[in-house]
Amino acid sequence: MTFITLSRWSTLVMLAGVLVTPRGMARSDESSDRPNPIPETRADLKQALEASKQARPRLPLPPLSAEEQQRANSGELGIVNNGRMRRWYLPEGFTAGGFPRRDESGMTLGYPFQTKLFWIVSRANNCTYCLGHQESKLASVGVTEREIASLDGDWSDASPADRAAYALARTMTLDPLALGKDQLDALRPWYTDAQIAEMIYVISSFNAMNRWTGALNIPQEEHRDYLGSLDAAVASLASQVAPLDPSRDSGEPRIAAPQQRPPLESWDEVTAKLAECRERPLLLDLVGDEEAKERLGDRASEFEEPMPHWVRLLARFPGVGIQRVAILKAVEREGSLDPLLRAQVAWVSARHDRAWYAVGHALERLRAMGLSDEQIRAIDGDRGSLDATDRLVLEFADRLTVDPALVSDADVERLRAELSDHEVAELIAVIAESVFFNRLTEGAALPLE
C-alpha cells in the first residue's frame, strides 16, 4: 500500500482564509462571507482535515482547565475542543448527554455502523471537525482507509441493507422534505422498527452536532493524524456525497450548492398540512405510555397525558433518549436568550424543513406565549415588525437550518455584534436541537397528537 501527501488543499484553504489568525481567536475586522470550501477528492479531504487543526474558531476557545493543562503537558490525548466549547459556553442542561455512546442501551446496530452514518452526514454537511473525529474512530475499530473512502463513493459494493441506511442518512441530511412513509418502507426489508428508530435518532443527532461544531468552526485537535494514512489507490476518488456547487469562478475552491427549497406555504396551506399530520397513522412502534412514564421518572410530570409521540419515541432509548428529552426541555428554558425568540427559532426551523409535527408543536408553543396567528404568520414574511436583532437571529436560523455548509465567519460576527458570545453559542445550540427535533419527528412520520 502506498501513502501520499498532497499540498493542493492547503492552498485552497489559505485562499478561503482558514490558516492565518492565531489559535483560539475568532475574526473581528477580517470577517469573510466566504463559506469553507468543500474538498472534492479523498486526497483533498485528508488535506482539509489536517488543515482544520489551524481553523479559526468563530468564538474564542476557552482556556484550558488546570486538569486539561496537566494532561496536555503530559502528552495525554483526552482534550476535545468540542467538549471544551460546550462546557464553557452552554448552560448545563444543554450538555446533559443525548449523544450515542459505544455501549448505548437500547441500540443494536453497533458503533462502527453508526459511525459510518455519522461520516456520511458530516460529509454532506461539510463539517470537517466531525469528519475528522469519525475518520479516527472508524480507523480505531479496524475500518480500512479504502473502506472509509468508499463511503464517499457510489456504494455499489455495499450490501443492500447498508445502501438503504446510507441513502437514509443522505436524504435526512440534504433532502428532509422527502422524508415519509416511502423512506421507512425502503428500510423494512432489512431492519426492524427498533433499528429504524435507532437510525433516525442517530442521524438526527449527527445533523445537530454538525450544526454546532461546523457553525463554530471548531479546530481539530493537534494529535490526530490524517495524511499518514492516505492510500494512493483512492486519493483521486471524487465525492458523490458532498453537495458540491457545480458553478464557480475560475481558480476558486468549490463550496456547497445552496439547498433549493420551495417558497414557504400560505397560512391556509399550513393549516391544511397540520390537519393532514393529525391524520397520519403511526408507522413505527413506540414505547407504551406507562413504560415511557416509568423511564422518564420525575420528568414525566412535565408532560400532559397521554405522553407526546416524540417522548414515546425517545423513551425507546432509556439512556440517551431520556437525556435528549431533558436537553430539548432545557433549550426552551435555560440560558440567557429570550424564551420567545427561542420559540420563534423553533418555528422558523420547522417551517423550512417542512417538519409538520414540529411545526404543530412550535405553533402551540408560540400561541401559549401570547402570539396571535397574525404575529406568527409575520415570522414567515418580511419580518419588518420585528426589531433588527430579532431579524438577524431569525435570518441566521434560516441559514443554519437549511445550508449549514454555507455559514461563514461573517454570519457569526454579525451575531457577535448584537449578542454576547454565550448567547451566540446558545442560539447555535437551539437551532441545532430544532433541526434534531425536525428530523426525528418527520423521519419517523409522527402524527400530531
N, C-alpha and C positions, 0 to 999 in steps of 0.2 A: 504493500500500500504506500502510495506517495503522498506526502503532505506538502502544501504550498502556502505561501503568504503573498498576498497582493496588496498594492497600495492605492488602487484607484478609488476605493470607497473613502479613504481618509481625505482625499482631495475633495470629494463631493460633500462630505460633512463639514469640511472647512468652509466651502462655499456657502453652505447653509447656516454657518455661524455657530457651530457646536463646540469648537475647541479653544476658545480664546480666554474667557473670563476665569479667574481663579476659582478653585473648588469651593463649593459651599455658598457662592454668591449668585443671586439672581440678577438679571439685567435690569438696568433702570433706563438711562438715556440711550442705550443702544438697541432698544426693543425692535424686534422684527416681526412682520406679519407673515413671513415665510414659514410654513409648517416644516417639520422634519422630513427629509427625503425618505423615500421607500427603497430599500435595497432590492435590486431586480433579480440577482442570481444568488446561488448559495455562497459563492466567494464574497459578493458584496455584503451579504447578510453577516458573515463572520467578521468582516471588517467593521461593519456598523456596530456589532456587539462589542468589539474591542474598543472602538471609539467612544461608546456610550459611557465608559469609565470616566471620561472627561466632559460629560454632558453638563450644561449649566442647569442646575435645578431652578425652577421658576419661583420657588420660595426657598429662603436660605436653609441649608441643612442645619439641624440643631447641633449644639456642642456635644461631644462625647461625654457620657457619664463617667464617673470615676471607674466603675466596673468595666465599661466598654474601653476606656483608655488603657486599663491594665491588660485587657485581652489583646488590644491592638499592639501594645508594646511587647507582649509575649509571643506574637505571631499567630494567635488563635484566629479562627475564621468565623466566629459567631456574631459579627457585626453585620446587620442587614439594614441598609439605608431606608427601605420601605417601612420597616418596623419602627425605626427611629423617628421618621416623619409622622407616622400615625400617632405614636405615643406623645410626641411633642405638641402637635397642632390640634388634635381632635379630642373632644370630650370622651370621658372613659366609656360611656355607653356605646359610642360608635365603634369601639375596638374590642367588643365583648366576644370575639371569636367569629363563628359563622363561616369560616373557610375550611374546606375539606382537609383532613389530615391523612396520613398514610394508613392509619388503622381506624378510620372513621366508622362508628357504629351505624348499622343500617345500610351501609353501602357495599355493593358486591362486585362492581365492575373492575376494581383493582386500581392501585396507584399509577402504574405505568400507563394504563389506558386513559385514565382521567387526565394525566399529564400530557398525553398526545393531543387530547381535545383542547387543553389549555394552550398548547403550542399553536394549533390551528387558529384559535380565537385571537391570540396575540399577534399572529402574522397578519390576519385580516384587519386588525386594528392598528397595525404598525407600532406596537408597544415594545420597544427594544429592551426595556428593563425586564418585563415579564418573559419575553422570548429568551433572554439570557439565562434567567433562572430555570426555565423549563429545559433548555439545552443541557444545563449542568445536571438537573435532576434525572433526565432521561439517560444520560451517559452513566450516571451513578448506579442505575439499575440494569445496566447491560445493553441498552439500546444503542446500536452502532451508528456511526456517522452517516452511513448510507441509508439506514432506516429512518433516521431523523430527516434527512434530506428528502426522502420520498413523501413525507407529509406535505411538502410544498409542491408536489407534482400532480399527476393525473389520477393517482390512487388505483391504477388498474391492477397492480399486483396485490392490493389489499383484499381481504375476504369481503364477500358481500355484506356481512354484518358490520365490519369496520367501515366500509364505504358509506353505509347508511348513517352511521354515527358521525363520521367526518362531515357528511353533507349537512346533517342537522346543525353541527357546530358552525359551519359557514353560513347557513341560512339564518340561524338565530342571531348571528353577528351582523351580517350585512344586509339581510332582507327580512327583518322581523314582520313586515306587513304580509309575508307569505305564510306565516305560521297558522296552524289549524289542524283539522282532522286529517287532511292528506299527509301531512308530515308525521303525525303519530302513526297512521296506518302503514307508512313506509318502514317503520321500525318494528312492527309487530311480528313479522316472520322470524325475527331473531332475538327479541328482547321481551321480558316480562314487563308488566305495568310498573313494578318496583324499579326495574333497571331504567325504564324510560323516564320515570320521575327523577331518578338519580342523574341522568344525563341532562335533563332540563335544569335541575338545580345547579350542577357544577358549571354548565355553560353560562348560565345567568350570572353566577358568582364571578367567573372569569371575565365576563364583559364588564362587570362593575369594577373589578380590580384594575383592568386596563385603563379605565377612565380615571382612576385615581393616580396610578403611577405614571401613565402617559401624559396626562394634563399637567402634572408637576414636573415632568421631565427628570425624574429621579435618576441620579447617576448609578451606574453599575458598580458593584464592589470590586476593588482592585485585584483581589486574589484569584478571580475567575480567569481561566484561560480558554480562549476560543480559537485563536489562529493555529495552535499546535495540532488540532485535530482535523483540519480541513483536508478532505480527500480530493485529489485531483480528478478522480472519476466523476464526481458530482459538482465540481466547482462551478461549471458553467450552466448548471440546471436553472432554468428560469422559473420564477414563481407563477403558479396558477391559482394561488390562494390570495395573495395581496391584491388590493383594489387599485392597481396601477392606472393612473390617468394616461390615456393614450396620447394626449396632446401635451406638448411642452416646447419651450423655446430652445433653439439650438444651443447645446452645451450645458443646459440647465439640468439638475437632477430631477428625477421623476418624483411626483408627490401623489397623494391619494386622489382618486377620482371622487368628486362630490357625489353624495347619495342623491338619487333622483326620486324624491318623494313627491307625491301629488299634492295639490293645494289642500289645506285643511277643509273639512266638510262644514257645511252650514249648520246652524243650530238645530234645524229640523232634522237634518241627516244624522247629527249626533244623537238626538232623541230616539230616532228610529234604530240606530245601531245599538244603543243601550237596551232598548226593548228586545232586540234580537238576542243580545248577550244573556238576558234573563231567561230566555227560552232554550239556550244551549243545553244539551244533555251533558252529564258528567262523562268524560271519555277515559279517565283514569280512576282506578280505585284509590280512595282517600282513607286516611285513618278515621275511625268512628269518632263520634262526638265525645263520648265518655273517655275513650282512650286518649284523645287529644287533650282533654282537660287534665287527665292524670299526668300526662307527660309535661304539661305546662306548669303544674303545681300552682303556687301562689299567683303566678302571672295569668292564670285562667280568668280571674275576676275582672281583668281589664276588658273582656270581650262579652258582648251580649250573646245569649244562647238563641239558636244553635251556633256553634263555632263557625266563623267565616271559612269559606272553602280554602283560602290561601293558608290559613293557620293549620287546617287539617292536612294540607299537602306538606307543609314544612314539618309537621309533627311526625311524619313518616321517618324522619331522621332525628332520633332522640337526643343526640348531642348537638351537631352542627345546625340542625333545623331549628331547634328551640333557641339556640343562641341567635339565629337570624331573626326570629320573632322579636327578641329583645333589641337587636340593632335597629330594626325597622321602626319600632316604637321610639327608640332613643333619637333617631334623626328627626322625628316630629317634635320633640320636646326639649332636648338638651342643647346646650351651647348658647351662643350669643346672637345668632341670626334671628331675625323677626320670624315668629312662627307662621304668620300669614304668608310671608314671602316663600317659606319652605313649601307651603301647601300650593302656592301658585307654580312653583318649580315642578312639583309632582304632576300638576295638571298639564303644564307645557310638555313635559317629557312623555307622559302617557298619550297625549294627543298626537305628537309627532310619530310615535311608534304604533299608533292605532291599536293600542293595548286596551280594548274596550272594558275589560274587567277593571283595570287600573283607572281608566277614565271615570267609570262609575264611582269608585271609591274616592277619587280626588274631588269629584263633583260634590258628593255628600260632605266631604271634609270642608270644602270652601263654603258651602251653604251653612254648615254648623258654625262657621266663624263669622257669619253675618253678611256674606257677599250675596248680592242679588244675582239672578241669572243674567241680567244685562251686564253687570260688572264682570261676571265670569266670561261672557262672550267677548268682552273687550280685550281679554288677555290673548285671544286668538287673532285680534285685529291689529291696528297700528299702534296700540298701547299708548296713545297720546295722552290719556287721562292719568297715566302713572308718572311718578317722578323719575328723574333722569337715572338715579341709581338703580331703581327697580327695573327700569327698561334695560339697563346694561346687564343686570343679573339675569334677566329672562332671555336676552339675546345670547348670553353665554350658555345658558341651559339649552337653548335651541341647538347651538353648535356642538356642545359636548355630547348631547343625546344622539344626534344624527351623524355627525362627522368627527369623531374623536381624533382621527388621524390628521385632521386639518387644524387642530388647536395650535396656536402659535405663542411665542413669548409675549407678543404684544397683547394678545387676548387676556392673559393673566395680569400683565402690567396695568391694563386699563382697570381691572378689578381692584388691584392693589392701590390705585389712586383714590378709590372710594371706600374700600373696606380694609379692616385690619388683616394681617396675614393669617391669623387664626380664623377669621370669618371667611376668607378666601378658601382655606382648607376645608372648613365646614361645608361651604357651598359645593365644592367639588365632590365631597363625600355624599351630600344629599342627592346630587344629580346621579352619582354612581349607584346609590341604593334605589333610586327611582327606576333607573334602567334595569337593575336586577329584578325589581318587582314587575315591571312591564314584561320582561322576557319569561319570568317564571310563570306568571298567570296566563299569558297569551300562548306560551309554548304548551302549557297543559290545557289550553282552551277552556278555562274555568268559566262556568256560568255565574252571572251576578246573583247574589242572594235576593 
